[in-house]
Amino acid sequence: MITDGHEGLSKLIRLEKLDYSRFKDTGIAAVIGFFDGVHTGHKKIIKLCADMAKSMGGVSLVFTFDKPPVNIIKGKLDKKLITSYSDRISLIKEIGVDYIVVAKFDAGFAELEPEKFCRDILESRLNVREVFIGRGFKFGKKSAGDADFMKNFFRGKKPAVNINVVDIYKIGNTPVSSTAIRKLYSEGNIERISDFLGRFPSIKGKVVKGDKRGRLIGFPTANIDVFEKYITLKDGVYAGYASIYGKPAQILKPAAGHYPASFKLPSVINIGNNPTFNGNRKWIESHILDFDADIYGRTLEVVFLKRLRDEISFESKDDLIKQIKLDIIAAEKYFIEKKE
């Protein structure tokens, strides 16, 4: 997730460290959700909350969780994540809210009764005046709480608390949701994912040592180990950008010097398990064009711009080399056309 380095100045607070008196005399507009992917629908509801806070001279607040509730409730990896915790927080900050309050979602929090959530957190600790939730939002033990429950709880309270239920955002006639985006990932549909996210899909990880087959055949790659909890695009070959994070790298080519973290290096990226060599482990391998440097241990972010082809098992190493050369030509053509 490459940003321009100008994240919002949102204050991040863990719920367990929240000072009860912080919002005592403040009008709070709060939006609640996990916001995996921080897609266009999430951005809409968060922006509505921020705009409401400004109009009432109050403070905007995003209430979210450190872990996906569904995985804790079911006790297994039920849904893979689109964004890491740190990227999710950074993307929320970019929208422009005053506070982000993060609750530790564990087995104990999952047992919290809906009434207790409304009373102890929204009313007592956050002192909410406006609450924004998506249509279909559920909360509390066994998902017993919903918009109607929340409206009934706050009915007649002084000062008044308004519950704003926001319809699911659509692009055309298609609802935008994290579930829909995960399906698009499984199809490798970059264009549609980009529409839904409002940005190109990306993944970030440490560069680890692979089997060095790429270097041996003349196409060195920076390999990112794939974490099970994060979703990856459909196996195949993509054109994209790579950005190196951390201390400045010694660049051997194309020129001596340093690339800043936001520098986007054109790349050909393979997702898969190297079927030509009977691989049994999934990797994300980025062949950075016209680049040669030791970046093991560095953090690499790969942004996927265009799907070039499916992953193929070739009859020979020579056939693979021929195809990689064609992939590079296709990627270079894409980058040239992109500049025009």
C-alpha positions, 0 to 999 in steps of 0.5 A: 500500500504505497501512500504519498507520505501525507497520512492524516493526523488521526490519534490512535488509541487502544480501547483498554487505554482510553481515558474515560474523561477524554470525550466527556464534554465532546460531541462524538460522531462514531463509525463502527466496523472492521473495515478490511480492505478499506474499500470505497464503501468503507471510505464513504461511510467513514467520510459521512461520519467525518463530515457529520462531526464537522457540521456539528462542531464535534469530533470524528471517531472510527471504532474498529478491532485489532482482529477480524471478529468472524475468525475469533468467533469461529475459532479458525481462519474463516476469512483471509484478510485483504489488508494488514492491521497497519495498512488498514489503520494507515488507510483509515487515517488518510480519509481524515478522522480525528480518532481511531479507537481499536478494541482488542477482539478476543473470546471475552469481547465476543461474549459482550452483550449488545446492551453492555456494548452500547452502555459501557462503550458507546455511551459511557466511554465514547459519549457518542452523539451520532453513530454510523453503521452499515446496513446489516451490521451486527454486534454483541454476543451471538450477533444479537445486536443490530441497528434496531437494538441500538436505536431502541437502546438510545431512544429517549436519551438526553442528549439525543443519540442518532443512529445512522444506517448507511446503505451498502455502496454500489458500483453500477448495480454491484454492491461493494463488500470485502466478500465480493473483493475476495472473490475478485482476488480469486479470479485475478480481476485486477480492474474490478478490484481496483474499482472496488478498492479505489486503488490497485491491489498490493501485498507487503512482506519481507524479502526471503531467500528462495531457491535462486532458480530465477537468478540461475536462469538470468531473471533474479527475483525478490521473493515474498513469503506468503502469509496464510492469513492474507489473501493473494491474487489468483496464481499467475503472472502480473505487471506491477510496481515494487517499492523497497522499504527500510534503510536505503539500499545499495543500488548496483544498477541502473545507477548508483544511489538510493531509491526512496520508499515511495519509488515505484520500480517496474516489475514482472511478478509471479504468484504460484508454486513454480510448477515447472520445477515441481514446487510445492510452496506458494511464493510471490516472486518479483523480477524488478526490471533493470535492477540488481541489488541485495535486498534480502531482509528488506520489506518489499511492497508489490502493487499489481497493475495488470494480469498478463497470463496464468501460471504454466508448467513448461516442458523445459527450462528453455521454454520457461526462459522464452516465456519470461522474456515474452512476459518482460516485453509485455510488461514493458509495453504496458508501462510505455502505454501507461505513460502515454 
